[in-house]
Amino acid sequence: MNCKNIVVRAGVPQPSGALVQAAYAAGLPVLFSANAFAKSNQGEFFGFNLKAAQNIPADLDAALDSAGYVAAVRYGDYRWTTEQYYSLVASRKWAWHAAMDYCVEPPVASSLVVRLMRLEATATGYLRCCNEARKRGLPLPMPVLQGWYPEDYRRCADMLAIQDWPAMVGIGSVCRRNVGGIDGIESVIEALDRVLPSHVQFHLFGVKSGAMREMGGHHRFVSIDSMAWDFAMRMEHRTGRTQSMRAAAMINWQAKQVDIEPKDWVHRVLREHIDHDVKPRRKPVEQVVHETVANWYAENLLADHGYRESNRMAREQAEMLCMQLKTFGRDYIADSTDAVDMAVLQALSEHHAA
């Protein structure tokens, strides 16, 4: 048994040239980041190079990612609009294209309120992408489920409010984490396996060989992508790299991935199911505050003010409220007329009464 039934996409950092030619000649499935087509100068975005996308061989098995991680780490948010992204989507026939999502790795989402705001933004981004795809008569985007803990991913699945789930969804924020543990990839897959329709299968963004070996036997695990081949090449040859060397590394990496022998999958029993007779622990006050603030800003400001500004205000107000409550108690905000303060006060009252 090996991983030949799993589609292993090589991440290709350039939209043309030797790497694309090598992938095409070898019949490799690939993934392009939208960022590879971005025309920019000193970080300022000037549109997509649509001609480069159109010039990719039509029968190359190529998928398109929205570049959400790059957007978060380098720029704080997407530099392009949904409409601009869909001009790139429309430039050629992709195997699939991912919705514009918001990753939640700890360096990007260091607090609960930010993590929740990014889940809300992922749901909003998916809806906008679906609307734009329908308007243009294009295939709907592949939904991307985001989170850090298993409950985040379940929450994200609920937020997307999908009536008819597609055959495949993307699982984000799994590139830089362990396979095992309460926040490991295995726990995420198990949690989603319990709540998603049985026909839905998973593309895991950026997972490594270890995940293939441990989880390649799971019936939902059907597709991955990775740029690990290029990172390894750059580490091994810090100088003197040629495009032909990179192309050979890409092809060899892909061949090694599909030859991995996965372990038989044994369903893990999540802690929440072991302790199903134990009364759930009361949420900490800080968690109630963060959840309430994130929900209020998502419902009232996110659509009109965008992610960056809504997230900044939500983070600042959540931190301020937590400090005030810790120092002065609930009475400090009891007479406030601020809508967020009032929402938090009500949530705390219901939490205390529960």
N, C-alpha and C positions, 0 to 999 in steps of 0.2 A: 504494500500500500504506500502511495506517495501523495503529493499535493497537486497532481496533474489536473485534478478537477477544479482546482482553485485558480481563478484568473489572477495572474501576478503581473501587475502593470508597473513598468519601469517609469519612474518620474523623469521627464525630459525637461531640462532647464532652458532649452533654446527652441524657438519655433521653426528653425530651419538649420541646414548644415549637415555635418557628418553624422551627428547622433541620430537625427531624424532619418537620414538615409540608411544608417546601419540598422535601426529598429525596423524600418520598412523591409529591408532586404531579408532580415532574419525572421520576419513575421511576428515581432514582439507586440503585445498590447501595451499601450503607453498611456500616461496621464500627463496632460499639460496643465500648468497653473495659469490662471488668467493673467497673473503678473508677468509671465513670459511674453505676452503680447502688448504690454503697457508701454506707451510712448511717454517718456518723462524726462525732466531736466531738473536736477537737484531736488528730487522728490515731488515736484509738481507734475500732475497728471495731464497729458494732452490727448487723451483718447487711446483707442486700441489700434494696433497694426492689423487691420482686417485682411489686408492682402496676404500677409504672412500666414494667417489661418487658412485662407482660401487656397494657398499654394501647397498645403500639406496634402500628400497623396490621398485621394478620395477613399481608397480602400485600406488605408492604415487604420487599425483598430485603436482609435484615440478617444479618450474621455477628457472632460474639462472640469477643473476645480475652480472655485471662486476666489481662492487665495485668501481665505479668512485669517489664517494664522499670520501670514506676512502683513496683512492689513493691521492686525492688532499689535504686533510687536514693533513694526517700523513706524506706523502712522497713527495708531490709536483708533482708526476706523477705516472703512473702505474709502478709497479715493474716487471711485466711480459710482455712478447711480445705477439703479436696477435697469433702467432703459439702456444705458451704455453697455452694461454687461450683456444684455440680450442682443445687442447688435453683434457682439462677439459670438454668442451662442448661435445666432442665425447665419454666421459666415460660412459654416460647413455643417455636414451631418456628423454629429458626435455619437459615440456609443452611448453615452449619457452625459449629462452635465449636472453638477451639484448646485443646490440652492445656496444663496448667500447666507452663511451661518456665522456664528460668533463663538470661537473656541473659548474654553474656560480653564486652561492650564493655570496653576497657581501663580506663575510670574505675571500673567495677564489679569487674573481674577483672584486677588489676594484676600478678599473678604466675601462674606455671604451675600451682602446686598449687591455687590458687583457681579457675582456669579449668577444670581437670580435675574439681574437686569440683562445679562448676556443671553440667558435662556429665553427671556421675553423677546429680545431683539432677534434671536434665531427664529422664533415663531413668526414674528412680524415680517422678517426677511423672506421666509418661505411663502407666506401669503402674497407678498408683493411679486415674488418671482412667478408664482402660479398665475397671477392676474396678467402679468406681462406676457408670459408664454401663451396664454389663451388669446390675448389680444393679437398676437402675431401669428397664431396658428402653428406654434412650435410645440414639441413634446414638453410635458411637464417636467420640472426639475426633480432630481433624486433628493428626497428629504434627507437632512442630516440631523441626527440626534446628538445633542451636546450634553455635557455634564462632567462632573468629576467623581462623585459618588453614585452608586447604583440608583438611589432615589432621585438624583438629578435627572438621569436619563428617562426614568419613568415619568417624571414631571414634564420633561420636554416633549415626550410622546403625547401626553395629554394636551399640552399647549398647542401642538400642531393641529389638533382637531381634525385629523384625516378620516374621512368616511370610508373610502375605498383605498386601502393601503396598497402601494405598488409592490412589484416582485422583489425589489431590493431597496434598502435604505443605507445611508452612510452612517458610520459610528465615528464621531469626531473626538478629539482630545485624547487619543489612545497611543499616540506616537511615543511620547516621553514618559512612560510609566511602567511599573512592574506588571507581570502577567498575573501573579497571585496577590492575595491580601484583600482586605475589605474594600479598598479602592482600586484593586487591580482589574485588568481587562476581563479575566474570567468571571469576576463578580458582576461586572457590567453586562456581559453576555448572558449570564444566567438570569439576571433580573429582567432583562428585555425579553428573553425567551419565554418568561412566564406571562407576559402581558400583551405581546404582539400576536397578530394572527399567524397561524401555522405556516402560511405560504411565504411569509416575508423573510428574505435572506439578507445577509449583511456584507457590506463593503467596509473594511477597516482601514482607515487612513493612516498610512505611515508605519504600520507595525513591522517588527523585526523578525528574524529567523526564529527566535525563541517562542514567539507567539504562534508562529506557523507550526512549530513542533508540538507545543502544548495543546493547541486548540484547533489544529487543522482537521481533526476528526469530527468537529461539531457540525451538525447538518445545516446550520444557518450560515456558516462561514464559507463564503463562495468567492470572495474577491478582496484583493489588497492592492496597495501601491506603496512605493518607497523610493526615496532618493539615497538610500544607504550605500548603494554601489558607488555613487559619486563622492560621498563623504569619505569612504574608505580609500578611494583612489587619491583624493587630495591629501589624506593623512600619509599614505604610503609614498607618494611622489609629490613632495611639496614644491618642487621645481622640475622643469623639464617635461611636464605633462603635454601630451599631444592629443588631438581629437581622436586619432586612431586608437590610442591607448585607452581613452575614456570609453570609446565605443566597444572595445573588446571587454572592458570591465563590466559594462552594462549587460552585454550578452551573457557573459559567464555568470554574473550574479543571478540573472533570471533563471538560467538553467539549474543553478544550485538550489534555488528556492523551490522549484517544482519537483525536485528530487528529494526534498526533505520527507522523511517518514514520520507522519504525525502519530502521536499517542492516541490510543482509543479514548474517546471522550466519556468521562464519568460525570454525571450531573452532580454539581456541588449543592449541598443543602445550605442555603443562606441562613445566617444567624437569626433573621427575623422569623424564619419558619421553624427553627429549632425552639425558639422562645415564644411560640404563638400563644401559650397560655399565661404568659407573664404580662402584667399590666404595663402598657407602654410608659416610658419615662416622660415626665413633664418637660416641655420645651424650655430651654433657658430663655430669660427675658430678652437677651440680645437677639436670639433667633427670631422671636416674635416681632421685634422692632424691625429687623432687617427684611423679613418677609413682607411685613405690612408696607413699609416704605417702598420696596421694590414693586409691589403690586400697584400701589397708588401711582407711582411715576409711569409705570408701564401702561396703565389704563388711561391716564390723563395727559401725558406729555410726549411719550415715545413717538407716536405717529407723526406729530407735528414738529417736534423739536429735534428729532433724530437721536441716535444712540449716544453720541459723545456728550452732548449737553445734558440730556436726561440722566445719564449715568453719573456725571460729575455732581449734579444737584442731589441725586438720590444718595450717593456715597457720603457727601458732606452732611446731609441732614440726618442720615442714619447714625453716623459717628457722633454728631452733636447730641442727638436724642439719647443715645446710650450713655454718654457722659453725664447729661443732666439727670437722667433717671438714677444712675448709680450714685450721684452726689447728693441729689435733693429728694429723690423719690417721685412717685406719680403725681403728687399734689402740685409739683412744679409746673406741670403742663395741664392741670385740671381746668383752668380758666382760659386756655389758649383758644383763639379763633382760627388758628392756622389749620387748613384742611388736613394736612398730613399728621399734625399733632393730634387732631381729633380722631383720625382713623387709628392711630397707634393707641390712644387712650381706650378706645372702644375694644380694640383687639386684646389689650392687656386685661381689661375688665372681664371679657369672655374667657380668656386664658385662666384668670384667677378663679372664675366660677366653675370651671370645668373639673 
